[in-house]
Amino acid sequence: MTASDRTRQLPRTPLLDWSSFAGSRRLTGVHSIDDIAARCLTTSGRAAIYLALLQLRLDPGSLVLVPTYHCPTMVAPVILAGLRVAYFGIDAHGLPQLGTIDEATAAHAKAMLVSHYFGRARSLAEVRQWCDARQIALIEDCAHCYFGSAGERPVGTWGDFATASLSKFFPVPEGGVLASASRRIAAPGLTPQGLRVELKSWADVLESAVTYGRLAGVGWALTRIFAIKNQINRARTTGPQEDSIAPPDMMLACDMARIRRAPASTAVVLRRLLPHGRIITRRRSNYAVYARHFRQVEGAYPLYPEAAADAVPYVFPLWVDDADRVYQSLRSLALPVFRWDRIWPDTPVLANDVGPSWSRHVLQLLCHQDLSEADVTRTAIAALALLSAERSPPAASGAG
Ligand SMILES: Cc1ncc(COP(=O)(O)O)c(C=O)c1O
C-alpha cells in the first residue's frame, strides 16, 4: 500500500464505473426486490416508507410500531404521514421483541415497520403471524437488503408492503422502491422531476465517479467540467454565512422534501441497466475480508462472523466495547463507517431491549461493491490499531 493509498478518501456509496456494467445480469438463486411483481420507484427508502403508509389509508393519528434501533429516516415518514409512533425493542438477531409491546398498544396499532438490519435478512414468520392475529399491516423495510432471502421467503415478500433504498446498492444519488407481493399498489401520483433536477442527478452520478478516480478515459474531461461548475457555484454562494447554534432538527436533517416526487431517471435507468452479479459477489467478498480481520479481537466482535449463504450484506456490523472513541477516530480518518447514534428524541428505554446498546456499540463498516479489497483492509487495519491502542499500557512518564 502506497502513502497516497493510505490517505485516499474512500467512497461511502457505490460509484459508476465501466466495471459497473460487467458481470452476470443475475445470480441464480439470489432473490431481489425487482422480482416482486407490484413495484413503484420512489426518490428514496424514506419516501417508500411514507408512500407505504399512505397506501394503507390509515386514520390520522393512527399508531405505527417502529423499532428503537433506527435511523431517523425510518421515523420521519410516520410523523410526516400524520401518524403516531410507538416503539418496540429488538432481540440479538435484530428481530422485534414482541413481548415489549403491551396489549393496549398492540390493540391500537395499525401498522408495524420491521427492518432487516445490515443486509442480514431473517424469517418474519412469527412477526407476520403476530400482525395477522391483530390486523396490523406489516411494512418490511429492505433498505439494507435489496437482494437475498429472509428465512423461508425471498426478501420483501413477508410484508404487506416492502420498501427498499436504491442508493445503498446502486450508483445513484437517490432512489427507492415500494413493492408488494400480496397487494396492488394504488398509483401514488408522484410529481415528475424537472429538467434541472434530472441534469443535476446525472451530474452527481458522474461527479462522484470522477472524484474517486472512476470512468478512466473520460474522467479527466469530466473533472475539468466539474471544477468549472463548482467554481461558479462557490462564487455564487460566497457571502456571510450564519453559524447555527440550534440543535439539529431531526425532521430537517431527514431531508423529506422530495418524497412525493417521481424518481430521477438515474434511478430508473441505472437500476434497470446494471447487472447484479458484481454487486452481490463484491459485497460478499468484502464482508469476508472484514470477517477475517475481526475473527478474534479483544474489545470487539462481529455481530455475525459468518455471512449467511443467502444474504447480500449492506455493512459488516462490528460490536466495539469502547465504541465512542473508536468511532470518532475512524470518522476523523474519513473511513467508511456509520453508527446509528442519532435516535428519535422520544424513544423509550425498554426492558431487555438490545436497541440502545446497538445504537452505541455497533459500528457499521461499509462493504459496497466499489470498495476494493485494499480499501476494506485499510479500514479494518485502522480499526484494529485503534482497538489495540486501547489495550496498550500508557507510556511511562519521566526517566526511571
Ligand atoms: C433501515 C433503513 N431504512 C430506511 C432508510 C431510508 O433510506 P433512504 O436513505 O434511501 O431514504 C435507511 C437509510 O439509511 C435505513 O438504513
PDBQT file of the ligand as one rigid body, heavy atoms in Angstrom, charges set to zero:
ROOT
HETATM    1  C1  LIG A 501     -33.026   0.595   7.684  1.00  0.00    +0.000 C 
HETATM    2  C2  LIG A 501     -33.256   1.837   6.881  1.00  0.00    +0.000 A 
HETATM    3  N1  LIG A 501     -34.494   2.097   6.449  1.00  0.00    +0.000 NA
HETATM    4  C3  LIG A 501     -34.754   3.166   5.670  1.00  0.00    +0.000 A 
HETATM    5  C4  LIG A 501     -33.760   4.055   5.316  1.00  0.00    +0.000 A 
HETATM    6  C5  LIG A 501     -34.067   5.220   4.424  1.00  0.00    +0.000 C 
HETATM    7  O1  LIG A 501     -33.459   5.004   3.148  1.00  0.00    +0.000 OA
HETATM    8  P1  LIG A 501     -33.087   6.248   2.218  1.00  0.00    +0.000 P 
HETATM    9  O2  LIG A 501     -31.783   6.794   2.708  1.00  0.00    +0.000 OA
HETATM   10  O3  LIG A 501     -32.967   5.683   0.830  1.00  0.00    +0.000 OA
HETATM   11  O4  LIG A 501     -34.172   7.214   2.345  1.00  0.00    +0.000 OA
HETATM   12  C6  LIG A 501     -32.463   3.840   5.768  1.00  0.00    +0.000 A 
HETATM   13  C7  LIG A 501     -31.401   4.808   5.439  1.00  0.00    +0.000 C 
HETATM   14  O5  LIG A 501     -30.308   4.783   5.930  1.00  0.00    +0.000 OA
HETATM   15  C8  LIG A 501     -32.190   2.690   6.559  1.00  0.00    +0.000 A 
HETATM   16  O6  LIG A 501     -30.959   2.444   6.991  1.00  0.00    +0.000 OA
ENDROOT
TORSDOF 0
